[in-house]
Amino acid sequence: MQLLAFAGFTLLVALISYFKTRKTKESTSDGYFLGGRSLTAGVIAGSLLLTNLSTEQIVGLNGSAYESGLSVMVWETLAAVAMVFTAIFLLPKYLKEGLTTIPQFLANRFDVATKTLTSALFLTGYVVVLLPVILYSGSVAISGMFDIPALLDVTQTESIWICVWGIGIIGSVYAVFGGLKAVAVSDSINAIGLLVGGLLIPIFGLMYIGDGNMLEGLHTLTAEHPEKFKSMGGPTDPVPFYTIFTGMMLVQLFYWGTNQQIIQRALAAVNLKEGQKGLLLASFIKILGPIIVVLPGLIAYHVFAGGLETADSAYPMIVKKVLPPSLVGFFAAVLFGAILSSFNSVLNSSVTLFGIDIYKEHINKSAPESTVVKYGKTFGVFLAIAAMFIAPLIEKAGSLFDYLQEINGIYSIPILSIIVIGYLTKRVPAIAAKIGLLSGCLLYIVSQFFLQPYFVETALDNAAASGITDLAELKLIEAQAYPHFLDIMAILFVTNLLIMWLIGKIIPSSTPYIATYTEQVDITPWRYVKQAGIAICIVVIGIYVYFA
């Protein structure tokens, strides 16, 4: 029965996506890569949320909440502020210039080589880190929910391989052969399912704690674990509060304002008004995100008395504990939709980057649009296969969410820094952007994979020599041995800007950069965009003050 409900809901989403997209001209660049620039606010908001929300976040953030409490909600709440900034300041610029990809702006501002380097960085990060993590974490969830090893009489490792390839093939069909509109439509349907299914877990969890009374369960949870309901993280927490003002905001701005897999949804808006409304609607819903990605982890901490072997098992364990068996199939289908959404969204963005920024630019400049789309799809197939081979190999990566956030810094901060310098200056030359990209990547790698382990190991060795054995004290020593990776991001961001600015002062461009506007869509802003944006920011601040 559970498998029937799972298959039925998944097939329904596929059929609706097919009928909603069959008239879109997928043979053109705009049709395939941007859904014919036809997306409206609701579709944009749904696609943004589902692209962002997947198992590595649902499982990972709930695991962090289980371990550290409410402070990890910053990944959700601060995202709302970044989306407001994108809606008001960045999206109008993007749509005025008629951008299909963010690297296109870098070609206009600097040169084609800078654009190609940036696209290559995006693609490398997607295939080596993001796609495999999405596939692996999703496979762990699906395998556990249906107990695939027992069902098919295979080992856990074999089960992961089966699920990885199943998810990868289905996601590839959506992304490679359906284009952005198929991805966005399926995302919108799954967004509704995920919101409903995701809310059921904390509801049933609180009812379980309160013996059928949800409010009584919430009262018990907050009364017995007040230390878990503090919005400001301490020095040993995954996100110390002060990092909100250093690297956290930079990560959010990169992700929601410049990351191709995300901003592509807004670039596909039918007009600026719909794009802004879509971003702001998504940002408002994002504020409610902790109910789905944080609260279940806190409930799991109470239900299992903090006794789980690993923090990342908190979410699947609480789902198994509190969800009625009759709803498991539906919830698995919803979760499967979230997994597919993130996978096919990243894959579609990869196809876009390759087709527009690499194939059309360097391989066949005279290629008609249908050929660009064709070879973009071919590249997407190879990318998906590569990710499916890599995914099962990251089983021992540790905390997936923390790993994903830290490793993304290799390319996120360098890319954000050259986009910022590109918009804020007129005469910084292309060579400065190239140096900024390379220096940003290399400095971050040296910091996080060479210096950080050395300083932490030295600090712990000194602690051991001093006879310190208390785990809490050792954890604090480890946290203070080297700056938090978000602080490193902020330091390197400023360093990168200074390097490029100095190069611009020494060897400035002979002519200042002047933006050219194509205005392929109506760029009349939504009349209430600023008022709505301010209201959302006030709500975010209010949440922090309330839980402080």
Salt bridges, closest charged atoms under 4 A:
ASP30 OD2 - ARG37 NE 3.30
GLU76 OE1 - LYS286 NZ 3.11
ASP111 OD2 - LYS434 NZ 2.58
GLU224 OE1 - HIS302 ND1 3.64
GLU274 OE2 - LYS277 NZ 3.19
ASP357 OD1 - LYS115 NZ 3.80
GLU361 OE1 - LYS115 NZ 2.65
